[in-house]
Amino acid sequence: MEETIKSIILIDENENEIEFDIMDEFEFEGEKYTVLLPVDDDSDDLEFVILRDAGDGALAGIDDGDLLDRVFARYKKRHEFED
């Protein structure tokens, strides 16, 4: 059975629409996080975007670099990524 990847369109600071695939959604340390990957990213390196659930369907960035690292480590562990 083929898994369907959901996507989301976000607006950046310059009012540009950017489409992301939703790679995962999970709870960690009492918060819900969403891991995104830009659809039209033509770079050689994957650049994930991780946002937290801010309530009422809103997503917010993560300012704490240490927390961001821990959330990304949990994502990699969930999907068995290797550095």
C-alpha positions in Angstrom: 0.0 0.0 0.0 1.5 3.3 -1.1 1.7 6.1 1.5 0.3 9.5 0.5 2.4 12.4 1.6 0.4 15.4 2.8 1.6 18.9 1.9 1.1 22.4 3.2 1.7 25.9 1.8 3.3 28.5 4.0 3.8 32.2 3.4 7.3 33.5 4.0 8.3 37.0 5.2 8.3 38.3 1.6 4.7 37.0 1.0 6.0 34.1 -1.2 4.0 30.9 -1.1 6.3 27.9 -0.4 5.0 24.3 -0.6 6.3 21.8 1.9 5.7 18.0 2.3 4.8 17.1 5.8 7.3 14.5 6.7 6.2 13.8 10.2 4.1 15.1 13.1 4.8 13.9 16.6 4.7 14.9 20.3 7.9 15.5 22.2 8.4 16.9 25.7 4.7 17.8 25.9 4.5 19.8 22.6 3.4 18.7 19.1 6.0 19.3 16.2 5.7 19.1 12.5 8.7 18.3 10.3 8.5 19.8 6.8 10.6 19.5 3.6 10.4 22.1 0.8 8.9 20.5 -2.4 10.8 22.7 -4.9 14.1 22.6 -3.1 16.8 21.9 -5.8 19.8 22.0 -3.5 21.9 18.9 -2.9 21.4 19.1 0.9 18.0 18.4 2.6 16.9 21.3 4.6 14.2 20.4 7.0 11.9 22.9 8.6 10.6 22.1 12.1 7.7 24.0 13.6 5.7 23.6 16.8 2.0 23.6 17.2 1.0 27.0 18.5 -2.7 26.1 18.9 -5.8 26.7 16.7 -4.1 25.2 13.7 -1.2 27.7 13.8 2.5 26.6 13.5 5.4 28.6 15.0 9.1 28.5 14.6 11.4 27.3 17.3 13.9 29.9 18.7 15.7 27.6 21.1 18.6 26.0 19.1 19.1 23.3 21.8 15.4 22.3 21.6 15.5 22.3 17.8 18.4 20.0 17.9 16.6 17.6 20.3 13.4 17.6 18.2 15.4 16.9 15.1 17.3 14.1 16.8 13.9 12.6 17.8 12.7 12.8 14.2 15.9 11.1 12.9 15.5 8.4 15.6 11.9 7.8 14.6 13.0 7.4 10.9 16.3 5.7 11.6 18.4 8.4 9.8 22.2 8.3 9.9 24.4 11.3 9.8 
